[in-house]
Amino acid sequence: MRRFASRWRLVAALPLVSALLLSGCQQADLPPWLTGTKPGPQAETPRPVVQPLPAARPQVKVPAPPPVSGPAVSSSAAGDRAVPVPPPPSVRSEPLPPIASPAAAVPPAMTRAESPPVVEPAIAALPAPPAFPFPAVSRPGDKDEVRAALLVPLSGSYAPWGQALSNAAQLALFEVADQRLNLIPLDSRGTAEGAVAAVEQALTQGADIILGPLFSPEVKAAGPLARAQGVPMLAFTTDRSAAGKGVYALGFLPDSQVARVVAHARAQGRERFALLARSDDYGRAVAEAFRTAVAAQGGRVVKVDFYDPQAHDMTAAVKRFTDFEARTRGRSKDRKAAKDQEPVPPPPFDAVMLPDDGTRLRQVASLVTYYEVNPGEVSFLGTMLWDDPRLGAEPALQGGWFAGPPGAAHQDFEARYGRAFGPLPPRVGNLASIAYDAAALAAALTRQNLDFTEATLTAAGGFAGVDGLFRLRIDGTNERGLSVREIARSGSHEVGAAPASFSP
């Protein structure tokens, strides 16, 4: 813990003074959420095609680090959606898990996931780093000090979120990094202007890599500055349009989520797919990923439709989507009388994706079943927005499938974070785990004496993080290895395991 604190005193003194001076500034209106993109994103042309998954590779376990004590902080988050919410009572975050799930008491460390069946020990346990087939131009290990600038909102309305991400990055530093890596926290204020100023400060202080910022407008404004200086940026956004040319979007993008759940549905015999999404950036991003994933898996897209997310009543849109009028033409409009008639013909699809959340999702799903779509015959599919225990109370969604990160390592990360900083509030966990993974990735590469060039960051084998496997793509998006979960009244449970490695 003394090592953990001393590093922060030396490197973070100047940014801390800056953050304190900025704390009195009035926070500007935060930008609206832009789609997946992010997560963001995870803005990850993640796994376009899900192939049969190879068996997991064994992983050397790392002894748990000593508990870290620290003040409780508060935060809240939901991907890249910048929707003002009251600050929750505490903050949480998640670490990078090794490829083989560790025991509950063993904290995972960032490791490199290689395609071949080669066992690679966790970074934190290595007396000497393994060799990797990547040429290093500017090797961090050749420097006495490697600097990673962390850009998060430390002032303004989103300061609790930023504090959560900062805590998670510090936890990764303590668990994975050696003495050479120093983290420089800088206040992005959650605005494009603040992010630009923070990047300028990071470059002035000699940052070798930039972690963050969080929101898409921040990334779009600040990314070109980092790119011009050849400093890679691992942003936490889910907006894939903000990524590229050295700027990587680490958020949970729709592509991997959609590809994984569509592959699972195909494995269960579903062939005809339909999608009903909200008519915003997120809905359109999911629709694009949906068409690609279904075609890649050999299925057929029979219908894609949209509804106004601001509408109070979705009845007309759902009725149109289900072809209810055509399927019930000639039948009595009286539902009691209709019971004595022949059954209503099924819809033209046997799987339907509803990428929404909350009350709106429950309303849409209920209307879909009202208009004679039987969940027992038609599989309901979703994205990570379905990761909500309250959805088990909606009968129409019970038995539905959605893709998400493996839960065991994430829960272990939350437990370690809780011991250090207090429990994470709702809606921040996935953001905090992304910050942890970004910091742990920088720490792991530094310990292995690898550079931060494109060739290293986009290694085909990817990396094992607290939210499962992930790898960065040259276009700045990412691919993630996700599991499939099924909604039940008592909550969701895993029905499809995450992959142990990426396909070539």
C-alpha positions as CSV (number, residue, x, y, z in Angstrom):
1,M,0.0,0.0,0.0
2,R,2.9,2.4,0.7
3,R,4.3,1.7,-2.8
4,F,0.8,2.4,-4.2
5,A,0.5,5.7,-2.3
6,S,4.0,7.0,-2.9
7,R,3.8,6.7,-6.7
8,W,0.6,8.8,-6.6
9,R,2.1,11.5,-4.4
10,L,5.0,12.0,-6.8
11,V,3.2,11.9,-10.1
12,A,-0.3,13.2,-9.3
13,A,0.7,16.3,-7.3
14,L,0.4,18.8,-10.2
15,P,-2.8,17.2,-11.7
16,L,-4.4,17.2,-8.3
17,V,-3.8,21.0,-7.8
18,S,-5.3,21.5,-11.3
19,A,-8.3,19.4,-10.4
20,L,-8.9,21.4,-7.2
21,L,-8.8,24.7,-9.1
22,L,-11.2,23.4,-11.7
23,S,-13.7,22.0,-9.1
24,G,-15.3,25.3,-8.6
25,C,-16.1,25.7,-12.3
26,Q,-19.7,25.2,-13.3
27,Q,-20.2,22.0,-15.2
28,A,-21.4,22.5,-18.8
29,D,-24.3,20.4,-20.1
30,L,-23.0,17.0,-20.8
31,P,-23.3,15.6,-24.3
32,P,-26.1,13.2,-25.1
33,W,-25.1,9.6,-25.4
34,L,-23.9,8.4,-28.8
35,T,-24.3,4.9,-29.8
36,G,-22.1,1.8,-29.9
37,T,-21.1,2.9,-31.2
38,K,-19.9,1.7,-26.0
39,P,-19.8,1.3,-24.8
40,G,-18.8,2.0,-26.8
41,P,-18.4,-0.6,-26.6
42,Q,-18.0,-1.8,-25.0
43,A,-17.5,0.7,-31.0
44,E,-15.9,-2.6,-31.2
45,T,-16.4,-4.3,-34.5
46,P,-16.0,-7.2,-32.2
47,R,-16.5,-10.7,-33.2
48,P,-18.5,-10.4,-36.4
49,V,-18.7,-14.2,-36.6
50,V,-18.8,-16.5,-33.6
51,Q,-17.1,-19.8,-34.4
52,P,-17.2,-22.9,-32.2
53,L,-15.0,-22.0,-29.2
54,P,-11.8,-23.9,-28.4
55,A,-11.2,-25.2,-24.9
56,A,-9.9,-22.7,-22.3
57,R,-6.1,-22.6,-21.8
58,P,-4.8,-23.1,-18.2
59,Q,-3.6,-20.0,-16.4
60,V,-1.1,-19.5,-13.6
61,K,-2.9,-17.9,-10.7
62,V,-1.5,-14.9,-8.8
63,P,-1.6,-14.6,-5.0
64,A,-4.1,-12.1,-3.8
65,P,-2.6,-8.6,-3.1
66,P,-2.9,-7.1,0.4
67,P,-6.2,-5.3,0.9
68,V,-6.2,-1.6,0.0
69,S,-7.9,0.8,2.2
70,G,-9.3,4.0,0.9
71,P,-12.2,6.4,1.1
72,A,-15.6,5.5,-0.3
73,V,-16.6,7.4,-3.3
74,S,-19.8,7.6,-5.3
75,S,-20.6,7.1,-8.9
76,S,-23.0,5.9,-11.5
77,A,-22.9,5.1,-15.2
78,A,-24.4,3.3,-18.2
79,G,-22.1,3.0,-21.1
80,D,-21.6,6.1,-23.2
81,R,-25.0,7.6,-22.5
82,A,-24.4,11.0,-20.9
83,V,-27.7,11.1,-19.0
84,P,-27.5,13.3,-15.9
85,V,-28.2,11.2,-12.8
86,P,-27.8,12.1,-9.1
87,P,-24.5,10.9,-7.7
88,P,-24.8,7.5,-6.0
89,P,-23.3,6.8,-2.6
90,S,-20.3,4.9,-3.8
91,V,-18.2,3.7,-6.7
92,R,-17.0,0.4,-8.1
93,S,-14.9,-1.0,-10.8
94,E,-13.6,-4.3,-12.3
95,P,-10.2,-5.9,-13.0
96,L,-8.8,-7.9,-15.9
97,P,-9.4,-11.7,-15.5
98,P,-7.0,-14.3,-16.8
99,I,-8.2,-16.6,-19.5
100,A,-9.0,-19.4,-17.0
101,S,-11.3,-18.1,-14.3
102,P,-9.3,-17.8,-11.1
103,A,-10.5,-18.9,-7.7
104,A,-12.6,-16.3,-5.9
105,A,-9.7,-15.3,-3.6
106,V,-7.2,-14.9,-6.5
107,P,-7.3,-11.5,-8.2
108,P,-6.9,-11.8,-12.0
109,A,-4.1,-9.8,-13.7
110,M,-3.9,-8.6,-17.2
111,T,-2.5,-11.3,-19.4
112,R,-2.0,-11.7,-23.1
113,A,-4.3,-14.1,-24.8
114,E,-2.6,-15.9,-27.7
115,S,-4.4,-17.9,-30.4
116,P,-2.1,-20.9,-30.1
117,P,-2.6,-23.2,-27.1
118,V,0.3,-21.8,-25.2
119,V,0.2,-21.3,-21.4
120,E,1.0,-17.8,-20.4
121,P,1.4,-17.0,-16.7
122,A,-0.2,-13.9,-15.2
123,I,1.9,-10.8,-15.5
124,A,1.9,-10.2,-11.7
125,A,3.5,-13.6,-11.1
126,L,6.4,-13.3,-13.5
127,P,9.9,-12.8,-12.3
128,A,10.9,-12.2,-15.9
129,P,8.4,-11.3,-18.7
130,P,7.7,-13.7,-21.6
131,A,8.9,-12.9,-25.1
132,F,6.3,-11.8,-27.7
133,P,6.8,-11.7,-31.4
134,F,6.4,-8.0,-31.8
135,P,9.2,-5.6,-32.7
136,A,9.5,-2.7,-30.2
137,V,10.4,0.7,-31.5
138,S,10.3,2.7,-28.4
139,R,10.4,0.2,-25.6
140,P,8.8,1.3,-22.3
141,G,11.0,-1.1,-20.4
142,D,14.1,0.9,-21.6
143,K,12.8,4.0,-19.8
144,D,13.2,4.7,-16.1
145,E,9.6,5.9,-16.0
146,V,6.6,5.2,-18.2
147,R,3.7,7.6,-18.0
148,A,0.0,6.8,-18.5
149,A,-2.3,9.8,-18.4
150,L,-5.8,9.0,-17.2
151,L,-8.5,11.4,-18.5
152,V,-11.7,11.3,-16.5
153,P,-14.2,13.9,-15.2
154,L,-13.0,14.8,-11.8
155,S,-15.1,17.9,-11.5
156,G,-18.7,18.7,-12.5
157,S,-21.8,16.5,-12.7
158,Y,-19.9,13.4,-13.6
159,A,-17.2,13.7,-11.0
160,P,-18.5,10.6,-9.2
161,W,-18.2,8.6,-12.4
162,G,-14.7,9.9,-12.9
163,Q,-13.7,9.0,-9.4
164,A,-14.9,5.5,-9.9
165,L,-12.8,5.1,-13.0
166,S,-9.8,6.7,-11.3
167,N,-10.1,4.2,-8.4
168,A,-10.3,1.3,-10.7
169,A,-7.2,2.4,-12.6
170,Q,-5.3,2.8,-9.3
171,L,-6.3,-0.7,-8.3
172,A,-4.9,-2.0,-11.6
173,L,-1.7,-0.1,-10.9
174,F,-1.4,-1.6,-7.5
175,E,-2.1,-5.2,-8.6
176,V,-0.3,-5.3,-11.9
177,A,2.2,-2.5,-12.5
178,D,5.9,-2.4,-11.6
179,Q,7.7,0.7,-10.2
180,R,8.3,2.2,-13.6
181,L,4.6,2.9,-14.6
182,N,3.1,6.0,-13.2
183,L,-0.5,7.1,-13.6
184,I,-1.2,10.8,-14.1
185,P,-4.9,11.6,-13.4
186,L,-6.2,14.6,-15.3
187,D,-9.6,16.2,-15.2
188,S,-11.5,16.1,-18.5
189,R,-14.5,17.8,-16.9
190,G,-16.8,15.6,-19.0
191,T,-16.7,18.1,-21.9
192,A,-14.9,18.4,-25.2
193,E,-13.1,21.5,-24.1
194,G,-12.0,19.9,-20.9
195,A,-10.7,16.8,-22.7
196,V,-8.7,18.9,-25.1
197,A,-7.0,20.8,-22.2
198,A,-6.3,17.5,-20.4
199,V,-4.7,16.0,-23.5
200,E,-2.5,19.0,-24.0
201,Q,-1.5,18.7,-20.3
202,A,-0.8,15.0,-20.7
203,L,1.4,15.6,-23.8
204,T,3.3,18.4,-21.9
205,Q,4.0,15.9,-19.1
206,G,5.4,13.3,-21.5
207,A,2.6,10.8,-21.5
208,D,3.4,7.6,-23.3
209,I,-0.2,6.4,-23.5
210,I,-3.6,8.1,-22.7
211,L,-6.4,6.2,-20.9
212,G,-9.8,7.8,-21.5
213,P,-11.6,10.1,-21.9
214,L,-15.1,8.8,-21.3
215,F,-17.7,10.4,-23.6
216,S,-17.7,10.4,-27.3
217,P,-17.6,14.2,-27.9
218,E,-14.5,14.3,-25.6
219,V,-12.8,11.6,-27.7
220,K,-13.7,13.3,-31.0
221,A,-12.3,16.6,-29.8
222,A,-9.1,15.3,-28.0
223,G,-8.2,12.3,-30.1
224,P,-6.7,14.3,-33.0
225,L,-4.2,15.9,-30.6
226,A,-3.0,12.6,-29.3
227,R,-2.9,11.2,-32.8
228,A,-0.8,14.0,-34.1
229,Q,1.9,13.3,-31.5
230,G,1.8,9.5,-32.0
231,V,0.5,8.8,-28.5
232,P,-2.2,6.0,-28.5
233,M,-5.5,6.7,-26.7
234,L,-7.5,3.9,-25.1
235,A,-10.8,5.7,-24.8
236,F,-13.7,4.4,-22.7
237,T,-16.4,5.4,-25.2
238,T,-18.8,3.1,-27.1
239,D,-18.9,5.3,-30.1
240,R,-17.1,3.6,-32.9
241,S,-17.2,6.7,-35.1
242,A,-14.8,8.4,-32.6
243,A,-12.2,5.6,-33.0
244,G,-9.4,5.0,-35.5
245,K,-5.8,5.9,-36.3
246,G,-4.4,5.3,-32.9
247,V,-7.6,6.0,-30.9
248,Y,-9.2,2.9,-29.6
249,A,-12.8,2.5,-28.3
250,L,-12.8,0.1,-25.3
251,G,-16.5,0.4,-24.5
252,F,-18.9,-2.5,-25.1
253,L,-19.9,-2.1,-28.7
254,P,-23.1,-3.7,-30.1
255,D,-21.2,-5.8,-32.6
256,S,-19.8,-8.4,-30.3
257,Q,-23.0,-8.6,-28.3
258,V,-25.2,-9.1,-31.3
259,A,-22.9,-11.6,-32.9
260,R,-22.7,-13.7,-29.8
261,V,-26.4,-13.9,-29.1
262,V,-27.3,-14.5,-32.8
263,A,-24.7,-17.4,-32.9
264,H,-26.4,-18.9,-29.8
265,A,-29.8,-18.6,-31.4
266,R,-28.6,-20.3,-34.5
267,A,-27.1,-23.1,-32.5
268,Q,-30.6,-23.6,-31.0
269,G,-32.1,-23.9,-34.5
270,R,-33.4,-20.4,-35.1
271,E,-33.3,-19.4,-38.8
272,R,-35.6,-16.4,-39.4
273,F,-34.6,-13.3,-37.5
274,A,-36.4,-10.0,-36.9
275,L,-35.4,-6.8,-35.1
276,L,-37.5,-4.1,-33.5
277,A,-35.3,-1.2,-32.3
278,R,-35.6,2.4,-31.2
279,S,-35.0,4.9,-34.0
280,D,-31.8,6.5,-32.5
281,D,-28.1,6.1,-33.0
282,Y,-27.9,3.0,-30.8
283,G,-30.9,1.3,-32.5
284,R,-29.4,1.9,-35.9
285,A,-25.9,0.6,-34.8
286,V,-27.5,-2.5,-33.5
287,A,-29.5,-3.0,-36.7
288,E,-26.3,-2.8,-38.7
289,A,-24.6,-5.3,-36.5
290,F,-27.7,-7.5,-36.6
291,R,-27.8,-7.7,-40.4
292,T,-24.1,-8.6,-40.5
293,A,-24.2,-11.2,-37.7
294,V,-27.3,-13.0,-39.1
295,A,-25.8,-13.2,-42.5
296,A,-22.5,-14.5,-41.1
297,Q,-24.3,-17.2,-39.2
298,G,-26.3,-18.4,-42.2
299,G,-29.6,-17.1,-41.0
300,R,-32.2,-14.8,-42.7
301,V,-33.2,-11.3,-41.7
302,V,-36.9,-11.2,-42.5
303,K,-37.8,-7.9,-40.9
304,V,-36.2,-4.8,-39.4
305,D,-38.4,-2.0,-38.0
306,F,-38.0,1.0,-35.6
307,Y,-40.1,3.0,-33.2
308,D,-39.8,6.4,-31.7
309,P,-38.1,6.1,-28.3
310,Q,-39.9,9.3,-27.2
311,A,-43.3,8.0,-27.9
312,H,-45.5,7.2,-24.9
313,D,-47.5,4.5,-26.7
314,M,-45.7,1.8,-28.8
315,T,-48.9,0.0,-29.7
316,A,-49.1,1.0,-33.4
317,A,-45.4,0.3,-34.0
318,V,-45.6,-3.1,-32.4
319,K,-48.8,-4.0,-34.2
320,R,-47.2,-3.1,-37.5
321,F,-44.1,-5.0,-36.7
322,T,-45.8,-8.3,-35.8
323,D,-48.0,-8.2,-39.0
324,F,-51.0,-8.7,-36.7
325,E,-53.6,-7.3,-39.2
326,A,-52.4,-9.6,-42.0
327,R,-52.2,-12.6,-39.7
328,T,-55.7,-12.1,-38.3
329,R,-57.5,-10.9,-41.5
330,G,-61.0,-12.4,-41.8
331,R,-61.1,-13.3,-38.1
332,S,-63.5,-11.9,-35.6
333,K,-62.2,-8.7,-33.9
334,D,-63.8,-9.9,-30.7
335,R,-61.1,-11.7,-28.8
336,K,-63.6,-14.0,-26.9
337,A,-65.1,-15.1,-30.2
338,A,-61.7,-15.5,-31.8
339,K,-60.9,-18.2,-29.2
340,D,-63.2,-20.5,-31.0
341,Q,-61.5,-20.0,-34.3
342,E,-58.4,-21.5,-35.8
343,P,-55.1,-20.4,-34.0
344,V,-53.6,-17.2,-35.3
345,P,-50.8,-18.0,-37.8
346,P,-47.3,-17.5,-36.3
347,P,-45.2,-14.4,-37.3
348,P,-42.7,-14.7,-40.2
349,F,-39.8,-15.0,-37.7
350,D,-38.7,-17.4,-35.0
351,A,-36.3,-15.1,-33.2
352,V,-36.8,-11.4,-32.5
353,M,-34.2,-8.9,-31.1
354,L,-35.4,-6.1,-28.9
355,P,-32.4,-3.9,-28.0
356,D,-33.8,-1.6,-25.4
357,D,-34.0,-1.4,-21.6
358,G,-36.1,-0.4,-18.6
359,T,-39.8,0.4,-18.8
360,R,-39.8,0.9,-22.5
361,L,-38.4,-2.6,-23.1
362,R,-41.0,-4.2,-20.8
363,Q,-43.8,-2.3,-22.7
364,V,-42.5,-3.4,-26.1
365,A,-42.0,-7.0,-25.1
366,S,-45.5,-7.2,-23.5
367,L,-47.1,-5.7,-26.7
368,V,-45.2,-8.2,-28.9
369,T,-46.7,-11.1,-27.0
370,Y,-50.1,-9.4,-27.0
371,Y,-50.1,-9.4,-30.7
372,E,-49.8,-13.2,-30.9
373,V,-46.0,-13.7,-30.8
374,N,-45.5,-16.7,-28.5
375,P,-42.2,-16.6,-26.5
376,G,-42.4,-20.4,-26.3
377,E,-42.1,-20.5,-30.1
378,V,-40.1,-17.3,-30.9
379,S,-36.9,-16.6,-29.1
380,F,-36.5,-13.1,-27.6
381,L,-33.0,-11.7,-27.9
382,G,-31.3,-8.7,-26.4
383,T,-28.1,-6.8,-25.7
384,M,-26.2,-5.9,-22.5
385,L,-29.1,-3.5,-21.8
386,W,-30.9,-6.5,-20.6
387,D,-28.5,-7.0,-17.7
388,D,-31.2,-5.9,-15.3
389,P,-32.5,-8.2,-12.6
390,R,-35.9,-6.4,-12.7
391,L,-36.6,-7.8,-16.2
392,G,-37.3,-11.2,-14.6
393,A,-40.7,-9.9,-13.5
394,E,-41.8,-9.4,-17.1
395,P,-43.3,-12.8,-18.4
396,A,-42.6,-12.0,-22.0
397,L,-38.9,-11.7,-21.4
398,Q,-38.5,-14.9,-19.3
399,G,-36.4,-17.3,-21.3
400,G,-34.9,-14.5,-23.4
401,W,-31.2,-14.5,-24.2
402,F,-28.6,-11.7,-24.2
403,A,-24.9,-11.5,-24.4
404,G,-22.6,-10.1,-21.8
405,P,-19.2,-10.5,-20.1
406,P,-18.5,-13.5,-18.0
407,G,-19.6,-12.8,-14.5
408,A,-17.2,-14.6,-12.1
409,A,-14.1,-12.4,-12.7
410,H,-16.2,-9.2,-12.8
411,Q,-17.7,-10.1,-9.4
412,D,-14.2,-10.8,-8.0
413,F,-13.1,-7.4,-9.3
414,E,-16.0,-5.7,-7.6
415,A,-15.2,-7.4,-4.4
416,R,-11.6,-6.3,-4.4
417,Y,-12.7,-2.8,-5.4
418,G,-15.2,-2.8,-2.6
419,R,-12.5,-3.7,-0.1
420,A,-10.3,-0.8,-1.3
421,F,-12.9,2.0,-2.0
422,G,-16.3,0.8,-0.9
423,P,-19.1,-0.8,-3.1
424,L,-19.7,0.3,-6.6
425,P,-23.0,2.0,-7.2
426,P,-25.4,0.8,-10.0
427,R,-24.6,1.5,-13.6
428,V,-20.9,2.2,-13.0
429,G,-19.5,-1.4,-12.9
430,N,-18.9,-1.9,-16.6
431,L,-17.2,1.5,-17.0
432,A,-15.0,0.9,-14.0
433,S,-13.9,-2.5,-15.3
434,I,-13.0,-0.9,-18.6
435,A,-10.8,1.6,-16.8
436,Y,-9.2,-1.2,-14.9
437,D,-8.5,-3.2,-18.0
438,A,-7.0,-0.2,-19.8
439,A,-4.6,0.5,-16.9
440,A,-3.7,-3.1,-16.5
441,L,-3.0,-3.4,-20.2
442,A,-0.6,-0.5,-20.0
443,A,1.0,-2.1,-16.9
444,A,1.3,-5.5,-18.5
445,L,3.0,-4.2,-21.7
446,T,5.4,-2.1,-19.6
447,R,6.3,-5.1,-17.5
448,Q,6.9,-7.2,-20.6
449,N,9.1,-4.4,-22.1
450,L,6.7,-4.0,-25.0
451,D,6.0,-0.8,-26.8
452,F,2.6,0.9,-27.2
453,T,2.6,0.7,-31.0
454,E,-0.3,-0.5,-33.2
455,A,1.3,-3.9,-33.8
456,T,1.4,-4.5,-30.0
457,L,-2.0,-3.1,-29.1
458,T,-3.8,-5.0,-31.9
459,A,-2.2,-8.4,-31.3
460,A,-4.4,-11.1,-32.8
461,G,-4.5,-13.1,-29.6
462,G,-5.9,-10.2,-27.7
463,F,-5.9,-9.9,-23.9
464,A,-7.7,-11.4,-21.0
465,G,-9.5,-8.8,-18.9
466,V,-11.9,-8.7,-16.0
467,D,-14.8,-8.7,-18.5
468,G,-13.3,-11.6,-20.5
469,L,-11.2,-11.7,-23.6
470,F,-10.9,-8.6,-25.8
471,R,-8.7,-7.5,-28.6
472,L,-8.3,-4.1,-30.3
473,R,-8.7,-3.7,-34.1
474,I,-6.6,-1.5,-36.4
475,D,-9.8,0.5,-37.1
476,G,-10.0,1.4,-33.4
477,T,-12.9,-0.8,-32.5
478,N,-12.7,-3.9,-30.4
479,E,-13.9,-7.5,-30.3
480,R,-14.9,-9.2,-27.1
481,G,-15.5,-12.8,-26.0
482,L,-18.9,-12.8,-24.3
483,S,-21.1,-15.4,-22.7
484,V,-24.9,-15.8,-23.2
485,R,-27.3,-15.4,-20.3
486,E,-31.0,-16.3,-20.0
487,I,-33.5,-14.3,-18.1
488,A,-35.5,-16.1,-15.4
489,R,-37.9,-14.9,-12.7
490,S,-35.1,-15.2,-10.1
491,G,-32.5,-13.4,-12.3
492,S,-30.3,-14.3,-15.2
493,H,-28.0,-17.3,-15.5
494,E,-25.4,-18.3,-18.0
495,V,-26.5,-20.7,-20.8
496,G,-23.6,-20.2,-23.2
497,A,-19.9,-20.0,-22.1
498,A,-17.6,-17.2,-23.3
499,P,-14.8,-18.3,-25.6
500,A,-11.4,-19.3,-24.3
501,S,-9.6,-17.7,-27.3
502,F,-10.3,-15.8,-30.4
503,S,-10.6,-17.4,-33.8
504,P,-8.0,-16.2,-36.3
